[in-house]
Amino acid sequence: MRNSLVLLTASLAAFSVSAAITVDYENKDSKEYKWEAVCSGAKTSGVTFRRGTTSASSIQGSAPCTVKTDGGEVVLKGGEKIEIKDGKITIKK
């Protein structure tokens, strides 16, 4: 029983360390952005969106993640397609 509990605890710890959400983005600005993110209540190292690029970016942590931009907070759950223009994030449909 004790070995099973240790294995379960180790498995859960490994899962939480590797959790991340990914979003596709198009940064139409000529500026790179690095914004703070909070995922499921835990502050992360942040997320970077390169300038003038269409790409994907991962945020370390479990969804939902709140990205704190200069234009306000945006909640991401993963899998969204977003556009960055004039320093603001818009979620595309």
PADREN-681679 format. One record per residue: x, y, z of N, C-alpha, C in turn. Coordinates in steps of 0.2 Angstrom, whole numbers, padded with zeros to 4 digits, always signed. Atoms other than C-alpha are relative to their C-alpha. Example, Ala and Ser with C-alpha at 12.3 -4.5 7.8 and 13.67 -1.06 7.14 Angstrom:
2
+0004-0006+0000+0062-0022+0039+0004+0006+0000/-0004-0006-0001+0068-0005+0036-0004+0005+0003/
end
This chain:
93
+0004-0006+0000+0000+0000+0000+0004+0006+0000/-0004-0006-0001+0014+0012+0005+0004+0001-0007/-0003-0001+0007+0023+0009-0012-0005+0003-0005/+0005-0002+0005+0007+0012-0022-0001+0008+0002/+0001-0007-0002+0005+0029-0012+0006+0004-0003/-0006-0004+0002+0023+0034-0016+0000+0000-0008/+0000+0000+0008+0021+0029-0035-0005+0005-0002/+0005-0005+0002+0005+0039-0036+0002+0007+0001/-0003-0006-0001+0013+0054-0028+0005+0003-0005/-0005-0002+0005+0028+0054-0039-0003+0001-0007/+0003-0001+0006+0017+0052-0054-0004+0007-0001/+0004-0007-0001+0006+0067-0049+0005+0006-0001/-0005-0005+0000+0022+0077-0046+0003+0001-0007/-0003+0000+0006+0029+0073-0063-0005+0003-0005/+0005-0003+0005+0012+0077-0072+0000+0008+0001/+0001-0007-0001+0011+0094-0064+0006+0004-0002/-0006-0004+0002+0029+0099-0068+0000+0000-0008/+0000-0001+0008+0026+0095-0087-0006+0003-0003/+0006-0003+0002+0009+0103-0088+0002+0007-0004/+0000-0006+0004+0008+0117-0101-0006+0001-0005/+0005-0002+0005-0004+0126-0113+0004+0003-0006/-0003-0002+0006+0000+0130-0131-0005+0004-0003/+0004-0004+0004-0007+0144-0141+0003+0002-0006/-0003-0002+0006-0005+0149-0159-0001+0008+0000/+0000-0007+0000-0001+0167-0162+0003+0003-0006/-0003-0005+0006+0002+0181-0175+0001+0006+0004/-0001-0007-0003+0011+0196-0168+0002+0005-0006/+0000-0005+0006+0008+0210-0180+0005+0006+0002/-0004-0006-0002+0019+0222-0170+0007-0001-0001/-0007+0001+0001+0037+0225-0172+0004+0000+0006/-0003+0000-0007+0040+0223-0154-0001-0007+0003/+0001+0006-0004+0043+0207-0144-0003+0001+0007/+0003-0001-0006+0032+0205-0129+0002-0006+0005/-0001+0005-0005+0036+0195-0113-0005+0002+0006/+0005-0002-0005+0021+0195-0101+0000-0005+0005/+0001+0004-0006+0018+0188-0084-0006-0004-0001/+0006+0005+0000+0006+0173-0083-0001-0003+0006/+0002+0004-0006-0003+0165-0069-0005-0006-0002/+0003+0006+0002-0009+0147-0072-0003-0003+0006/+0004+0004-0006-0022+0139-0060+0003+0003+0007/-0002-0003-0006-0016+0152-0047+0007+0000+0002/-0007+0000-0001+0002+0149-0049+0004+0005-0005/-0004-0005+0005+0014+0163-0056+0005-0005-0004/-0005+0004+0005+0024+0156-0071+0006+0005-0002/-0006-0004+0003+0040+0162-0079-0002+0005-0005/+0003-0004+0005+0029+0171-0091+0000-0003-0007/+0001+0002+0007+0026+0170-0110+0003+0005-0005/-0003-0004+0004+0036+0177-0124-0003-0001-0007/+0002+0000+0006+0029+0182-0141+0005+0004-0005/-0005-0003+0004+0042+0186-0154-0003+0005-0005/+0002-0006+0004+0040+0202-0165-0001-0002-0007/+0001+0001+0007+0032+0201-0182+0000-0007-0002/-0001+0007+0001+0030+0182-0181-0007-0003+0000/+0005+0005-0001+0017+0169-0184+0003-0007+0003/-0003+0006-0003+0021+0154-0172-0005-0002+0005/+0003+0002-0005+0016+0145-0157+0004+0001+0006/-0004-0001-0006+0020+0148-0139-0003-0004+0006/+0002+0004-0006+0019+0137-0123+0001+0004+0006/+0000-0003-0006+0015+0143-0106+0000-0006+0005/-0001+0005-0005+0021+0132-0092-0005+0001+0006/+0005+0000-0005+0007+0127-0080-0007-0003-0003/+0007+0003+0002-0011+0121-0080-0005+0005-0001/+0006-0005+0002-0026+0130-0088-0005+0001+0006/-0001-0006+0004-0033+0142-0086+0006+0004+0002/-0005-0004-0001-0019+0154-0088-0002+0008-0002/+0001-0007+0001-0021+0173-0086+0006+0004-0002/-0006-0004+0002-0009+0183-0096-0001+0008+0001/+0001-0007-0002-0006+0201-0089+0004+0004-0005/-0003-0005+0005-0003+0213-0104-0001+0007+0002/+0001-0007-0001-0002+0231-0104-0007+0003-0002/+0007-0002+0002-0019+0232-0112-0005-0004+0004/+0005+0003-0005-0027+0221-0098+0002-0008+0000/-0001+0007-0001-0028+0203-0093-0004-0004-0005/+0004+0004+0004-0033+0189-0105+0001-0007+0002/+0000+0007-0002-0038+0171-0100+0001-0005-0006/-0001+0005+0005-0031+0157-0111-0001-0007+0003/+0001+0006-0002-0036+0139-0109+0005-0005-0004/-0004+0004+0005-0024+0132-0123-0004-0002-0006/+0003+0001+0006-0027+0129-0141-0003+0006-0004/+0003-0006+0003-0033+0147-0145+0005+0002-0005/-0004-0003+0005-0027+0156-0160-0001+0008+0002/+0001-0007-0002-0023+0174-0155+0004+0005-0005/-0003-0005+0004-0018+0190-0163+0003+0005+0005/-0002-0005-0005-0007+0203-0155+0001+0006-0005/-0001-0006+0004-0008+0221-0162-0001+0006+0005/+0000-0006-0005-0004+0237-0153+0000-0002+0007/-0001+0002-0007+0001+0227-0138-0006-0003+0003/+0006+0003-0003-0016+0219-0136-0001-0007-0003/+0001+0007+0002-0021+0201-0137-0008+0000-0002/+0007+0001+0002-0037+0197-0147+0000-0008-0002/+0001+0007+0001-0043+0179-0147-0004-0001-0006/+0003+0001+0007-0048+0173-0165-0004-0006+0001/+0005+0006+0000-0062+0161-0168+0002-0005-0005/
end
